[in-house]
Amino acid sequence: MAALIILAAGASSRMGFPKQTLLYKGRTLLEITIEAGLKSKCRPVTVVLGANSEKIEPGIKDYPINIIHNPDWETGMGSSIALAIKGIQNDTSINQAVIMLCDQPFVTSRLIDSMLYKQQETNKRIIACNYKDTIGVPVLFNRALFDELIGLQGQEGA
């Protein structure tokens, strides 16, 4: 089984308001991301909140997701990834985790599921997306890498 982790703890300081609540086609960016995750084969779906959680959480609390709060969100993305992986690590039925960002409205359940299939096909420990000559999120990590992800700190990404 694969878990899905949505990183939504950042302050969006350049925007001046939480980008998680930015509307696109009548829904927030975070809602669109959650819905794609829930339509995928991933379970559980976990959202990591931090800054502005009091403004963001009311809009997502009715979804069948796990919400965790990162008290160290200001230290950077690494702390959110580590916290989320710690939250799923003890569930031995989870053998991989897909990590994505809250502001990816074009990521679909089909893309997420294709990453799961690609991992089964290739048996690679990491499956990442490639766009505009950049490798990035969403990205799938095999359980064998969970300890390394838990060791992330500060601004370190996975």
ChimeraX attribute file (.defattr): number of C-alpha atoms within 10 A of each C-alpha:
attribute: neighborCount
match mode: 1-to-1
recipient: residues
	/A:1	14
	/A:2	22
	/A:3	24
	/A:4	28
	/A:5	30
	/A:6	27
	/A:7	22
	/A:8	28
	/A:9	29
	/A:10	23
	/A:11	19
	/A:12	14
	/A:13	10
	/A:14	8
	/A:15	9
	/A:16	8
	/A:17	13
	/A:18	19
	/A:19	20
	/A:20	28
	/A:21	18
	/A:22	15
	/A:23	13
	/A:24	12
	/A:25	8
	/A:26	9
	/A:27	14
	/A:28	21
	/A:29	21
	/A:30	27
	/A:31	22
	/A:32	23
	/A:33	24
	/A:34	25
	/A:35	15
	/A:36	19
	/A:37	28
	/A:38	18
	/A:39	14
	/A:40	20
	/A:41	18
	/A:42	21
	/A:43	17
	/A:44	19
	/A:45	23
	/A:46	23
	/A:47	26
	/A:48	23
	/A:49	25
	/A:50	20
	/A:51	20
	/A:52	16
	/A:53	19
	/A:54	10
	/A:55	12
	/A:56	20
	/A:57	15
	/A:58	9
	/A:59	15
	/A:60	15
	/A:61	11
	/A:62	8
	/A:63	13
	/A:64	12
	/A:65	17
	/A:66	14
	/A:67	18
	/A:68	17
	/A:69	17
	/A:70	23
	/A:71	14
	/A:72	16
	/A:73	21
	/A:74	16
	/A:75	15
	/A:76	17
	/A:77	23
	/A:78	20
	/A:79	25
	/A:80	34
	/A:81	26
	/A:82	20
	/A:83	21
	/A:84	27
	/A:85	24
	/A:86	15
	/A:87	13
	/A:88	20
	/A:89	17
	/A:90	9
	/A:91	10
	/A:92	9
	/A:93	11
	/A:94	17
	/A:95	16
	/A:96	25
	/A:97	28
	/A:98	25
	/A:99	24
	/A:100	22
	/A:101	20
	/A:102	25
	/A:103	20
	/A:104	16
	/A:105	19
	/A:106	11
	/A:107	17
	/A:108	17
	/A:109	19
	/A:110	14
	/A:111	15
	/A:112	24
	/A:113	18
	/A:114	14
	/A:115	20
	/A:116	21
	/A:117	12
	/A:118	15
	/A:119	19
	/A:120	10
	/A:121	9
	/A:122	10
	/A:123	11
	/A:124	12
	/A:125	13
	/A:126	18
	/A:127	21
	/A:128	18
	/A:129	14
	/A:130	12
	/A:131	9
	/A:132	5
	/A:133	6
	/A:134	9
	/A:135	12
	/A:136	15
	/A:137	18
	/A:138	21
	/A:139	19
	/A:140	26
	/A:141	22
	/A:142	18
	/A:143	19
	/A:144	11
	/A:145	13
	/A:146	19
	/A:147	13
	/A:148	12
	/A:149	22
	/A:150	19
	/A:151	14
	/A:152	19
	/A:153	16
	/A:154	14
	/A:155	14
	/A:156	14
	/A:157	14
	/A:158	16
